[in-house]
Amino acid sequence: MKSKIIWACSDCGSRNYTTDNREKSSKRLTIKKYCKNCNAHTVHQQTK
């Protein structure tokens, strides 16, 4: 079963993106995405 991942900006903390998780991993994922609040590409981290 797929679970939802909510991505939060590491700079401002806004939760901009949601994706489906197909892998089971215990560590939190990080990805670089565009944040419309910061108006820049920032690192987004997986939230609980």
C-alpha positions in Angstrom: 0.0 0.0 0.0 1.3 3.5 -0.9 1.5 6.1 1.8 1.4 9.9 1.3 4.6 12.0 1.8 4.1 15.6 2.8 7.1 17.8 1.9 7.9 20.8 4.1 10.3 23.6 3.2 13.4 23.6 5.5 13.6 27.4 5.5 10.1 28.7 6.1 8.4 25.4 7.1 5.5 25.6 4.7 4.1 22.3 3.4 3.8 22.7 -0.3 3.9 19.3 -1.9 2.4 15.8 -1.5 3.6 12.7 -3.3 3.0 8.9 -3.0 5.6 6.8 -1.3 6.3 3.5 -2.9 9.3 2.5 -0.8 9.5 1.5 2.8 12.4 3.5 4.4 13.0 4.4 8.0 15.0 7.6 7.2 13.5 10.9 6.2 13.9 11.8 2.6 15.1 15.2 1.3 14.6 16.8 -2.1 15.2 20.2 -3.6 12.0 21.8 -4.8 10.6 25.3 -5.5 9.0 27.1 -2.6 6.5 29.7 -3.6 6.7 31.4 -0.1 10.5 31.7 -0.3 10.5 32.4 -4.0 13.5 30.1 -4.5 14.6 26.5 -4.8 15.1 25.1 -1.3 15.6 21.8 0.4 12.3 20.1 1.4 12.2 17.4 4.0 9.7 14.6 4.5 7.3 15.2 7.4 5.6 12.6 9.6 
